[in-house]
């Protein structure tokens, strides 16, 4: 109570401090770098990551891209090549004239090299940058190249993807927050008992969101997924806490003459329930930190931090705002539009065996769909962009005109003999889907002595320690075909050079597939165990954690299984995040009802009366909470053109509805069915003898 009274006493200073904190937070949010490259979250000890670093260190080459020029005379392409070479941080531009300018007769150069760079109506050049794929300097260079080369030029590669993704995100993100606020506000206006209180909630939550986003500055950078989702998720998840406080305050106002005393008691009661409720949500987000693919840690830290700030705001900023605006809040109160749920709850209890049967019927198709959907996820981030984006069009041109769907690079010991390298290149070119392997040996052909090759060309493909080979593949990044191809190429490479490294987007993606597949199992296990332990400690029961998690996990299986039946594919990160977010955010609904059921049974109520009371008293809170989460995420899901953001928000919106329905229909049926076991395995309930239905 001492804390509660202090909040009431210092309500105005609290509001002033909050406003002051929002200023550096806004600056911190603006200065926090956003990372749009998924591959940077791979563990740093992976060979593909080490190889990228070696490439930058030894060859001064980081990012790599292809430029495709359509219907342009060679002399114009040559002029543009010179302009591209002059762009800051462009290290090397490799085109056919790079080879034709050699002091080697053109007729001695291999014909296939010319054919690989040219078609009837287009020509291709490779561009290397001296900065990393997602480096801001590389992104600026790609933008400048697009500007220089015009509409007849198409830029492919990971940096082009990152540039397009960044531009689209920056356009859409303010609208995400606007839609979330608007629809959450509409939901609260309909479901709460006041016309003004939703705006007070939004002011309090908004301040905490800004502070959370501002403190991300100390993390150095955050992913674009974290930036896009964190504000929406924090609004949706922490709205419950505001509702708890408002209901508690109104309840206490009927018991105390002084609104300050009423608020002090309300804060004290809310703090206890909100801290207990938030722990499960924090545990769900914290479980993401156990991913070795560190995007999970990025999202987990920011969201767990957001929940903590949400709790702090709920017991400090919100009470202060409510007390300051108490008069207009009381004047604008109205009767809740949620009807009395006593009759509805009675009907649900009456036919509870039907809901047990429905749950059992749902289990197998939900599990099957869930397992299949997890096998059908996509890893290629290009799939999350609209088809009219420059990057998507460029990749299509590269595939259609040159039959190149991905490019790998090989770092090979420079001391390896030319004979061995030629033999290895020949073997690699026999691998299914390999279009050609470009290296010093393949460029000059067998008729040109190595001594006549100018140093300018050697510098492109050879350093003191390594020789660089480029492998163009007909197979798409993250496909089963390219992964099998990478395995075969690696086997050949290691036979010639055990320390050689195969790097590039596709090998990194293969590592990402293997890493995240392991992560998914780890995160699922950690989140379930953590929440099991929390419920075990909160409810002091061996059986209740199993029942509650079983109900919510069924909801997760249904939610994540539906994409399989609807013919939809999810991003690889979606099931990992959704399973933990949905478990952490919606298990609160089940805990709320369980706590009331236990209290009624311990107080002497029979099984049926206890479940009925728990159900009808919990439905309004569950309904407001579930619809709040739905409203905050559904608008973003419908609006966003970035598939990964759209699908994650749609799954969160749908998950809120599914979990809400399961808690309202299946959980009471489970209480009715397992009441005897619950009583025997729960502290404080073992003395209950009446297990009969009245």
C-alpha positions in Angstrom: 0.0 0.0 0.0 2.9 2.3 0.6 3.8 2.3 -3.1 0.1 2.8 -4.1 -0.3 5.8 -1.8 3.0 7.3 -3.2 1.6 7.0 -6.8 -1.6 8.7 -5.7 0.3 11.5 -3.9 2.8 12.2 -6.6 0.4 11.7 -9.6 1.2 15.1 -11.2 5.0 14.7 -10.9 4.6 11.2 -12.4 2.9 12.6 -15.4 5.4 15.4 -15.8 8.3 12.9 -15.6 6.6 10.7 -18.2 6.3 13.6 -20.6 10.0 14.5 -20.0 11.1 10.9 -20.6 9.2 10.7 -23.9 11.5 13.4 -25.4 14.8 11.4 -25.2 12.8 8.3 -26.0 11.6 9.8 -29.3 15.2 10.7 -30.1 16.4 7.2 -29.1 13.7 5.6 -31.3 14.7 7.8 -34.3 18.4 7.0 -33.8 18.0 3.2 -33.4 19.3 1.5 -36.5 16.9 -1.0 -38.1 18.3 -4.2 -39.6 16.5 -5.6 -42.7 18.9 -8.5 -43.4 17.8 -11.8 -41.8 21.2 -13.5 -42.6 23.0 -11.3 -40.1 21.2 -13.1 -37.3 23.0 -16.4 -38.0 25.5 -17.6 -35.3 28.9 -15.9 -35.8 30.8 -19.2 -35.6 29.1 -20.7 -38.8 31.4 -21.3 -41.7 29.2 -19.3 -44.1 29.4 -16.3 -41.7 33.2 -16.7 -41.2 33.5 -16.9 -45.0 31.7 -13.7 -45.6 34.0 -11.9 -43.2 37.1 -13.5 -44.9 35.8 -12.3 -48.3 35.5 -8.8 -47.1 38.9 -8.9 -45.4 40.9 -10.5 -48.2 39.2 -9.3 -51.3 37.6 -6.1 -50.0 34.3 -7.6 -51.2 31.1 -7.7 -49.1 27.8 -7.4 -50.9 27.4 -8.8 -54.4 24.7 -8.1 -57.1 23.9 -8.6 -60.7 22.8 -5.7 -63.0 20.7 -6.6 -66.0 20.5 -4.1 -68.9 17.7 -4.6 -71.5 17.7 -3.5 -75.1 20.7 -1.2 -74.6 23.7 -0.9 -77.1 27.0 -2.2 -75.7 28.6 1.3 -76.0 25.9 2.7 -73.7 26.3 -0.2 -71.3 30.1 0.5 -71.2 29.4 4.1 -70.3 27.1 3.1 -67.5 29.6 0.6 -66.3 32.1 3.4 -65.8 29.5 5.4 -63.9 28.7 2.4 -61.7 32.4 1.9 -61.0 32.6 5.5 -59.8 29.9 5.0 -57.2 31.1 5.1 -53.6 31.8 1.6 -52.1 31.6 -0.2 -55.5 34.8 -2.3 -55.4 34.6 -4.1 -58.7 32.4 -4.3 -61.8 32.8 -7.5 -63.8 31.4 -7.5 -67.3 32.4 -9.0 -70.6 34.5 -6.0 -71.5 36.5 -6.6 -68.3 37.8 -9.7 -70.1 37.8 -8.4 -73.6 40.1 -5.5 -72.6 42.8 -8.1 -71.7 45.9 -8.2 -73.8 44.6 -11.6 -75.0 43.1 -12.0 -78.4 39.3 -12.1 -78.1 39.1 -15.3 -80.2 41.0 -17.1 -77.5 38.5 -16.3 -74.7 36.0 -19.1 -74.1 32.7 -18.6 -76.0 30.6 -19.7 -73.0 31.9 -16.7 -71.0 30.4 -14.3 -73.6 27.1 -16.3 -73.6 26.9 -16.2 -69.9 27.0 -12.4 -69.9 24.8 -11.8 -72.9 21.4 -12.8 -74.5 19.7 -11.6 -77.6 18.2 -8.5 -75.9 20.0 -8.1 -72.5 23.4 -8.1 -70.9 24.5 -8.7 -67.4 27.3 -7.4 -65.2 28.4 -8.5 -61.7 29.0 -5.7 -59.1 31.0 -6.2 -55.9 30.9 -3.7 -53.0 33.5 -3.1 -50.3 30.8 -3.0 -47.6 28.4 -5.6 -46.2 25.1 -6.7 -47.6 22.9 -4.7 -45.2 25.4 -1.9 -44.5 23.8 1.5 -44.9 26.6 2.5 -47.2 25.8 -0.4 -49.5 22.2 0.4 -49.6 23.0 4.0 -50.6 25.2 2.7 -53.3 22.4 0.4 -54.7 20.0 3.4 -54.7 22.6 5.5 -56.6 23.1 2.7 -59.1 19.4 2.5 -59.7 19.3 6.2 -60.2 22.2 6.2 -62.6 21.1 3.3 -64.7 17.4 4.1 -65.1 14.4 2.0 -65.9 16.2 -0.3 -68.4 18.4 -1.6 -65.6 17.4 -4.2 -63.0 19.3 -4.7 -59.8 19.2 -8.1 -58.1 20.9 -9.4 -54.9 20.3 -9.3 -51.2 21.1 -5.6 -50.9 18.4 -4.8 -53.4 16.0 -6.9 -51.4 17.0 -5.0 -48.2 16.6 -1.6 -49.9 13.1 -2.4 -51.2 12.1 -4.0 -47.9 13.3 -0.9 -46.0 11.5 1.5 -48.3 8.2 -0.5 -48.0 8.5 -0.8 -44.2 9.2 2.9 -43.7 6.0 3.7 -45.7 3.8 1.2 -43.9 5.0 1.3 -40.3 3.2 4.6 -39.2 0.0 3.2 -40.7 0.4 -0.1 -38.7 0.4 1.9 -35.4 -2.5 4.1 -36.6 -4.6 1.1 -37.6 -3.8 -0.7 -34.3 -4.7 2.3 -32.3 -7.9 3.0 -34.3 -9.3 -0.5 -34.2 -8.2 -1.1 -30.6 -10.0 2.1 -29.7 -13.2 1.0 -31.5 -13.1 -2.4 -29.7 -12.7 -0.6 -26.3 -15.5 1.9 -27.1 -17.8 -1.0 -27.8 -16.8 -3.3 -25.0 -15.9 -1.0 -22.1 -18.2 1.1 -19.9 -17.0 4.6 -20.8 -16.6 6.8 -23.9 -13.5 8.6 -22.7 -11.5 5.8 -20.9 -10.2 4.2 -24.1 -8.4 7.4 -25.0 -6.9 7.5 -21.5 -5.7 3.9 -21.9 -4.1 4.8 -25.3 -2.3 7.8 -23.8 -0.8 5.7 -21.0 0.1 2.7 -23.2 1.4 5.0 -26.0 3.8 6.7 -23.6 5.1 3.3 -22.5 5.5 2.1 -26.1 7.5 5.2 -27.0 9.8 4.7 -23.9 10.2 1.0 -24.9 11.1 1.9 -28.5 13.4 4.6 -27.3 15.4 2.3 -25.0 16.1 0.0 -28.0 18.8 2.5 -28.8 21.0 0.8 -26.2 20.6 -2.5 -28.1 22.5 -0.9 -31.0 19.9 -2.0 -33.6 16.7 -4.0 -33.9 15.2 -6.0 -36.8 12.5 -4.6 -39.0 10.1 -7.4 -37.8 10.7 -6.2 -34.2 10.1 -2.6 -35.2 7.0 -3.4 -37.2 5.4 -5.6 -34.5 6.6 -4.4 -31.1 4.3 -1.3 -30.9 1.3 -3.3 -32.1 2.0 -6.2 -29.8 2.7 -4.1 -26.7 -0.6 -2.2 -27.2 -2.5 -5.5 -27.6 -0.8 -7.4 -24.8 -0.7 -4.7 -22.1 -4.2 -3.4 -22.7 -5.5 -6.1 -20.3 -3.6 -4.5 -17.4 -5.3 -1.1 -18.0 -8.7 -2.8 -18.0 -7.9 -4.6 -14.7 -7.0 -1.3 -13.1 -10.1 0.5 -14.4 -12.5 -2.2 -13.2 -10.8 -2.4 -9.8 -10.9 1.4 -9.4 -14.6 1.5 -10.2 -15.2 -1.3 -7.7 -13.3 0.5 -5.0 -15.1 3.8 -5.7 -18.3 2.2 -4.4 -16.5 1.3 -1.2 -14.5 4.5 -0.5 -15.7 8.1 -0.3 -12.4 9.5 -1.3 -11.3 8.7 -4.9 -7.6 8.8 -3.8 -8.2 6.0 -1.3 -10.1 4.0 -3.8 -7.3 4.4 -6.3 -4.6 3.4 -3.8 -6.5 0.1 -3.0 -7.1 -0.4 -6.8 -3.4 0.0 -7.6 -2.4 -2.4 -4.8 -4.9 -5.1 -6.0 -4.0 -4.6 -9.7 -0.3 -4.8 -9.0 -0.7 -8.2 -7.5 -2.9 -9.6 -10.4 -1.0 -7.8 -13.2 2.5 -8.9 -12.0 1.2 -12.5 -11.9 -0.5 -12.2 -15.3 2.5 -10.5 -17.0 5.0 -13.1 -15.8 3.6 -15.7 -18.2 3.7 -13.2 -21.1 7.2 -12.2 -20.3 8.2 -15.9 -20.1 6.7 -16.4 -23.6 8.8 -13.6 -25.1 11.9 -14.5 -23.0 11.8 -18.0 -24.5 12.6 -16.5 -27.9 16.0 -15.4 -26.5 17.0 -19.1 -26.4 17.2 -19.1 -30.3 20.7 -19.4 -31.7 19.2 -17.5 -34.7 19.4 -14.2 -32.8 16.4 -12.5 -34.4 14.5 -14.3 -31.7 16.6 -12.7 -29.0 16.0 -9.3 -30.7 12.2 -9.7 -30.7 12.2 -11.4 -27.3 14.1 -8.7 -25.4 12.2 -5.8 -26.9 8.8 -7.4 -26.3 9.6 -8.6 -22.7 10.9 -5.1 -22.0 7.6 -3.7 -23.5 5.5 -5.9 -21.1 7.6 -4.7 -18.1 7.1 -1.0 -19.2 3.4 -1.8 -19.7 3.1 -3.0 -16.1 5.0 0.0 -14.8 2.7 2.3 -16.8 -0.4 0.6 -15.6 0.4 1.2 -11.9 1.9 4.6 -12.3 1.0 6.6 -15.4 -2.6 5.3 -15.8 -3.7 5.8 -12.2 -2.3 9.3 -12.4 -4.2 10.0 -15.6 -7.5 8.5 -14.3 -7.3 10.7 -11.1 -6.5 13.9 -13.1 -9.4 13.2 -15.5 -11.7 11.6 -13.0 -14.7 14.0 -13.4 -15.0 13.7 -17.2 -14.4 9.9 -17.0 -17.2 9.5 -14.5 -19.6 11.7 -16.6 -18.9 9.8 -19.8 -19.5 6.3 -18.3 -22.2 4.2 -19.8 -23.6 0.7 -19.3 -21.4 -2.0 -20.7 -22.6 -3.4 -24.0 -21.5 -6.9 -22.9 -24.7 -8.7 -21.8 -25.0 -10.7 -18.5 -23.4 -14.0 -19.2 -25.1 -16.1 -16.5 -27.6 -17.9 -18.8 -25.0 -18.4 -21.5 -22.6 -19.9 -19.0 -25.3 -22.2 -17.7 -26.0 -23.5 -21.2 -22.3 -24.2 -21.8 -22.0 -26.1 -18.6 -25.1 -28.1 -19.3 -23.7 -29.6 -22.6 -20.1 -29.7 -21.6 -19.6 -33.3 -22.9 -20.3 -32.0 -26.4 -17.3 -29.6 -26.0 -15.0 -32.4 -24.8 -16.0 -34.4 -27.9 -15.4 -31.3 -30.2 -11.9 -30.9 -28.6 -11.0 -34.6 -29.2 -12.3 -34.4 -32.8 -10.1 -31.3 -33.4 -6.9 -32.7 -32.0 -5.8 -34.9 -35.0 -6.6 -32.6 -37.9 -5.0 -29.7 -35.9 -1.8 -31.7 -35.2 -1.6 -32.9 -38.8 -2.1 -29.4 -40.3 0.4 -27.9 -37.8 3.1 -30.5 -38.7 2.4 -30.1 -42.5 2.4 -26.2 -42.3 5.7 -26.3 -40.5 7.2 -28.3 -43.4 5.8 -25.8 -46.0 7.3 -22.6 -44.6 9.4 -20.4 -46.9 12.9 -19.0 -46.1 13.4 -16.8 -49.1 12.8 -13.3 -47.9 12.0 -12.2 -51.5 8.7 -14.0 -51.2 7.5 -11.6 -48.6 7.6 -8.7 -51.1 4.9 -7.7 -53.5 5.5 -8.9 -57.1 5.8 -5.3 -58.5 8.9 -4.5 -56.4 12.1 -3.8 -58.3 14.0 -6.7 -56.6 11.3 -9.3 -57.4 11.2 -8.1 -61.1 15.0 -8.2 -61.3 15.3 -11.7 -59.9 12.6 -12.8 -62.4 14.7 -11.2 -65.3 17.8 -13.0 -64.0 16.1 -16.3 -64.0 14.2 -15.9 -67.3 17.0 -14.3 -69.3 20.1 -16.0 -67.9 18.7 -19.0 -66.1 20.4 -17.9 -62.8 18.3 -18.2 -59.7 21.2 -18.0 -57.1 24.9 -17.4 -57.0 27.4 -19.1 -54.6 31.0 -18.1 -53.9 33.9 -20.4 -53.1 37.0 -19.3 -51.1 39.8 -21.7 -52.1 43.4 -21.9 -50.9 45.4 -19.8 -53.4 48.3 -22.3 -53.2 46.2 -25.1 -54.8 47.6 -26.0 -58.2 45.8 -24.8 -61.4 45.4 -28.4 -62.4 43.5 -29.2 -59.2 41.3 -26.1 -59.5 40.4 -26.9 -63.1 39.6 -30.5 -62.1 37.4 -29.3 -59.2 35.6 -26.8 -61.5 34.9 -29.5 -63.9 33.4 -31.7 -61.2 31.4 -28.8 -59.8 30.0 -28.0 -63.2 28.7 -31.6 -63.4 26.5 -31.1 -60.3 22.8 -30.8 -61.1 21.7 -27.2 -61.5 25.1 -25.6 -61.7 25.2 -23.4 -64.8 28.8 -22.6 -64.7 31.8 -21.9 -62.4 33.7 -18.7 -63.0 37.3 -18.5 -61.8 40.7 -17.6 -63.2 41.0 -21.0 -64.8 37.6 -20.9 -66.4 38.0 -17.3 -67.6 41.3 -17.8 -69.5 40.5 -21.3 -70.8 43.1 -23.9 -71.6 44.7 -22.0 -74.5 45.8 -18.9 -72.5 49.0 -18.9 -70.4 48.5 -17.7 -66.9 51.5 -15.4 -67.2 49.6 -13.1 -69.6 46.7 -12.3 -67.3 46.9 -8.7 -66.1 47.1 -8.0 -62.4 43.8 -6.1 -62.5 41.9 -9.3 -63.3 43.9 -11.4 -60.8 43.0 -8.9 -58.1 39.3 -9.6 -58.7 39.6 -13.3 -58.3 42.7 -14.0 -56.3 44.3 -12.7 -53.0 47.4 -13.8 -51.1 45.4 -16.5 -49.2 42.4 -17.3 -51.4 41.2 -17.8 -54.9 37.6 -16.7 -55.5 35.2 -18.7 -57.6 31.6 -17.7 -58.6 29.1 -20.5 -59.1 25.8 -19.6 -60.8 22.9 -21.9 -60.1 19.6 -22.6 -61.8 18.1 -23.4 -58.5 16.2 -20.9 -56.3 17.5 -19.8 -52.9 16.2 -21.9 -49.9 14.8 -24.6 -52.2 15.3 -28.4 -51.6 17.2 -28.5 -54.9 19.7 -25.8 -54.1 20.3 -27.3 -50.6 21.1 -30.7 -52.1 23.3 -28.9 -54.7 25.2 -27.0 -51.9 25.8 -30.3 -50.1 27.3 -31.8 -53.3 29.4 -28.8 -54.0 30.7 -28.7 -50.4 31.7 -32.4 -50.7 33.7 -31.7 -53.8 35.3 -28.6 -52.3 36.3 -30.3 -49.1 37.9 -33.2 -51.1 40.3 -30.6 -52.8 40.6 -28.1 -50.0 39.4 -29.1 -46.5 39.6 -25.5 -45.4 37.8 -24.1 -48.4 34.5 -22.3 -47.8 31.3 -22.2 -49.8 29.4 -18.9 -49.1 26.7 -16.7 -50.4 23.0 -16.2 -49.9 21.9 -19.8 -50.6 24.5 -21.5 -48.3 23.6 -19.0 -45.6 19.9 -19.8 -46.1 20.7 -23.5 -45.8 22.4 -22.9 -42.5 19.4 -20.7 -41.4 17.0 -23.6 -42.2 19.0 -26.0 -40.1 19.5 -23.5 -37.3 15.8 -22.4 -37.1 14.5 -26.0 -37.3 16.5 -26.7 -34.1 15.5 -23.4 -32.6 11.8 -24.1 -33.1 12.0 -27.2 -30.9 14.1 -25.4 -28.3 11.8 -22.3 -28.0 8.7 -24.4 -27.9 10.1 -26.6 -25.1 11.4 -23.6 -23.1 8.2 -21.6 -23.4 6.0 -24.5 -22.4 8.2 -25.5 -19.5 8.6 -21.9 -18.2 4.8 -21.3 -18.3 4.1 -24.7 -16.8 6.4 -23.8 -13.8 4.7 -20.4 -13.4 1.2 -21.9 -13.4 2.4 -24.6 -11.1 3.7 -22.0 -8.6 0.7 -19.6 -9.0 -2.1 -22.2 -8.8 -0.1 -24.6 -6.6 -1.4 -27.6 -8.6 0.1 -30.5 -10.5 -2.8 -31.0 -12.8 -4.0 -27.4 -13.6 -0.8 -26.5 -15.6 -1.3 -29.5 -17.8 -5.0 -28.7 -18.5 -4.4 -25.0 -19.1 -1.4 -25.5 -21.5 -3.2 -28.4 -23.3 -6.1 -26.0 -24.1 -3.9 -23.1 -25.3 -1.6 -25.5 -27.2 -4.7 -26.9 -29.0 -5.5 -23.4 -30.0 -1.9 -22.9 -31.3 -2.1 -26.2 -33.3 -5.4 -25.1 -34.9 -4.1 -21.6 -35.6 -0.8 -22.7 -37.1 -2.4 -25.7 -38.9 -5.0 -23.7 -40.8 -2.5 -22.3 -43.3 -2.0 -25.9 -44.6 -5.7 -26.4 -45.2 -6.1 -22.9 -46.7 -3.2 -23.4 -49.1 -1.0 -20.7 -47.5 2.7 -20.7 -46.8 4.3 -19.0 -43.8 7.7 -17.4 -43.3 10.0 -19.7 -41.4 10.1 -17.3 -38.4 6.3 -17.1 -38.1 5.5 -20.4 -36.3 8.4 -19.9 -33.9 7.2 -16.5 -32.9 3.5 -17.1 -33.0 3.6 -20.3 -30.9 5.4 -18.5 -28.0 3.5 -15.2 -28.3 0.1 -16.9 -28.4 0.9 -19.1 -25.5 2.3 -16.3 -23.4 -0.4 -13.7 -24.3 -3.5 -15.9 -24.1 -2.8 -18.3 -21.2 -3.8 -15.3 -19.1 -7.4 -15.9 -20.1 -7.2 -19.5 -18.8 -5.4 -18.4 -15.6 -8.2 -15.8 -14.9 -10.9 -18.4 -15.1 -8.9 -21.0 -13.2 -8.3 -18.7 -10.3 -12.0 -18.0 -9.9 -12.9 -21.7 -10.3 -10.5 -22.6 -7.5 -11.7 -19.8 -5.2 -15.3 -21.0 -5.6 -14.5 -24.6 -4.9 -12.4 -23.7 -1.9 -15.2 -21.5 -0.6 -17.5 -24.6 -0.6 -19.2 -24.3 -3.9 -20.0 -27.6 -5.8 -18.3 -28.4 -9.0 -21.1 -27.2 -11.4 -21.6 -23.9 -9.5 -17.9 -23.2 -9.3 -17.3 -23.7 -13.0 -20.5 -21.7 -13.9 -19.5 -18.8 -11.7 -15.9 -18.8 -13.0 -17.2 -18.9 -16.6 -19.8 -16.1 -16.4 -17.6 -13.8 -14.4 -14.6 -14.3 -16.6 -16.2 -14.0 -20.0 -16.4 -10.1 -20.1 -12.7 -9.7 -19.2 -11.6 -12.5 -21.7 -13.9 -11.0 -24.4 -12.4 -7.5 -24.0 -8.8 -8.8 -23.8 -9.2 -11.2 -26.8 -11.0 -8.6 -29.0 -8.3 -6.0 -28.1 -5.6 -8.3 -29.3 -7.6 -9.2 -32.4 -8.4 -5.5 -33.2 -4.8 -4.3 -32.7 -3.4 -6.9 -35.1 -6.2 -7.6 -37.7 -6.0 -4.1 -39.3 -2.2 -4.5 -39.9 -2.7 -8.0 -41.3 -5.2 -6.8 -43.9 -3.2 -3.6 -44.8 0.4 -4.7 -45.0 2.0 -5.6 -48.3 4.9 -7.3 -46.6 3.7 -10.9 -46.4 5.8 -11.8 -43.3 4.2 -8.9 -41.3 0.8 -9.5 -42.7 0.8 -13.2 -42.0 2.2 -12.9 -38.4 -0.5 -10.3 -37.5 -3.2 -12.4 -39.1 -2.1 -15.4 -37.1 -2.0 -13.3 -33.9 -5.5 -11.9 -34.6 -6.9 -15.4 -35.4 -5.0 -16.9 -32.4 -6.7 -14.5 -30.0 -10.1 -15.5 -31.2 -9.3 -19.2 -31.2 -7.8 -19.1 -27.7 -10.7 -17.0 -26.5 -13.2 -19.6 -27.8 -11.3 -22.5 -26.4 -11.0 -21.0 -23.0 -14.7 -20.1 -22.9 -16.0 -23.5 -24.2 -13.3 -26.2 -23.8 -11.7 -25.1 -20.5 -14.9 -25.2 -18.4 -15.7 -28.6 -19.9 -12.2 -29.8 -18.8 -12.9 -28.5 -15.2 -16.1 -30.4 -15.2 -14.5 -33.6 -16.4 -11.3 -33.5 -14.3 -12.6 -31.8 -11.2 -11.9 -34.9 -9.0 -8.2 -35.0 -10.2 -7.8 -31.2 -9.8 -9.1 -31.3 -6.2 -6.7 -34.2 -5.3 -3.6 -32.5 -6.9 -4.1 -28.9 -5.9 -2.9 -27.3 -2.6 -5.9 -26.1 -0.6 -8.4 -28.3 -2.4 -7.5 -31.8 -1.2 -10.1 -31.5 1.6 -13.0 -31.0 -0.8 -15.3 -34.1 -0.7 -18.2 -33.0 -2.9 -17.3 -34.1 -6.5 -20.9 -34.6 -7.5 -22.8 -32.5 -10.0 -25.9 -30.9 -8.6 
